[in-house]
């Protein structure tokens, strides 16, 4: 549905901190599914942990938040506004995410206001839940 170029037109994140490679499903105002391919090129793997490289849990949650931002920003009249990660509740980490994994980032809007959303995020590797959290995201003026 959205490739890397379309994602970069939608949210302000850039490498090395853009953690969504593509969006494979998008239902505006409802749900989005993104993907991040975990590769040896991911910069954090060199230090987390050298003997057993793992994607840090906080970056998995950030990848979910970026997918949420794409959903909030896509096809909306949000010119001059930026998405910000404002809160996290009920975060749980279920399995490690390692090199070679395709991390599937599923976000669904639970509640929406004009300037904020509460979303349910689930990160999966295959059928397994790697992490899950409720995310609060807000839109703020870009000035």
C-alpha positions in Angstrom: 0.0 0.0 0.0 2.8 2.5 1.0 6.5 2.1 0.1 9.4 3.9 1.9 9.0 7.0 -0.3 5.3 7.3 0.5 6.0 6.8 4.2 8.5 9.6 4.1 6.0 11.9 2.5 3.5 11.0 5.4 5.7 11.2 8.5 8.9 13.2 9.3 11.0 10.3 10.5 14.2 9.4 8.5 17.0 6.9 8.7 18.4 5.7 10.9 15.3 6.2 13.0 12.6 5.4 10.5 11.5 1.9 11.7 8.7 1.2 9.2 9.8 -0.2 5.8 6.4 -0.4 4.2 2.7 -0.3 4.9 0.9 -3.4 3.7 -2.6 -2.6 4.9 -4.3 0.7 5.5 -7.9 1.4 6.4 -8.0 5.2 6.9 -9.3 6.2 10.3 -9.3 2.6 11.5 -6.2 0.4 11.1 -2.8 0.1 9.6 -0.3 -2.7 9.2 3.4 -1.9 8.7 6.5 -4.1 8.3 10.1 -3.7 9.5 12.6 -6.2 8.2 15.2 -6.7 10.9 18.6 -6.8 9.2 22.3 -6.7 10.1 22.2 -3.1 8.8 20.0 -1.9 11.7 22.4 0.3 13.6 21.4 -0.6 17.2 22.2 -4.3 16.7 26.0 -3.7 17.0 25.6 -2.8 20.6 22.3 -4.7 21.6 23.8 -7.3 22.2 27.0 -8.1 20.2 26.9 -11.8 21.1 23.1 -12.1 20.5 21.7 -9.1 18.5 18.2 -8.2 19.5 15.9 -5.4 18.5 15.4 -3.4 21.7 11.8 -3.5 23.1 11.6 0.3 23.2 12.3 0.4 19.4 9.6 -2.2 18.8 7.2 0.2 20.6 8.6 3.1 18.6 8.0 1.2 15.4 4.4 0.7 16.5 4.1 4.4 17.3 5.5 5.3 13.8 2.9 3.0 12.2 0.2 4.8 14.4 1.6 8.2 13.1 1.3 7.0 9.5 -2.4 6.0 10.2 -3.1 9.4 11.8 -1.4 11.5 9.1 -2.5 9.5 6.0 -5.2 11.1 3.9 -5.8 13.8 6.5 -5.8 17.6 6.4 -2.9 17.9 8.9 -0.7 20.4 7.1 1.6 22.1 9.5 1.2 19.5 12.2 3.5 16.8 13.5 2.7 13.5 15.2 4.2 12.9 18.6 4.3 9.8 20.8 2.5 11.0 24.0 2.0 7.9 26.1 2.1 4.2 26.5 0.1 1.8 28.6 0.0 -1.9 29.1 3.3 -2.6 27.2 4.3 -6.2 27.2 7.2 -8.0 25.5 6.6 -11.6 24.6 9.5 -12.8 22.5 12.8 -11.5 21.2 13.0 -9.9 17.7 16.3 -10.9 15.9 18.1 -10.5 12.6 16.1 -12.1 9.8 12.7 -11.5 11.5 9.9 -9.6 9.6 8.3 -7.5 12.3 4.6 -7.0 11.5 3.3 -3.8 13.1 -0.5 -3.8 13.6 -2.2 -0.7 15.0 -5.9 -0.1 15.5 -7.6 3.1 16.6 -9.4 2.7 19.9 -10.5 6.3 20.4 -9.9 9.4 18.2 -10.2 13.1 18.7 -9.2 15.9 16.3 -5.7 16.2 17.8 -5.1 12.8 19.4 -5.6 9.0 19.1 -5.4 6.1 21.5 -4.4 3.0 19.6 -3.8 -0.7 20.2 -0.5 -1.9 18.8 0.6 -5.5 18.3 4.0 -6.4 16.9 4.2 -9.9 15.5 6.9 -12.2 14.1 5.0 -14.8 12.1 2.0 -15.8 14.2 3.8 -15.0 17.5 3.2 -11.8 19.4 6.5 -10.1 20.1 5.1 -7.0 21.9 1.9 -5.2 22.5 0.9 -1.8 23.9 -1.7 0.9 24.0 -0.3 4.0 22.5 -1.3 7.6 22.8 -0.3 9.9 19.9 -1.0 13.6 19.4 -0.8 16.0 16.6 0.9 19.3 17.5 1.7 22.4 15.5 5.0 22.1 13.5 6.2 25.6 14.5 
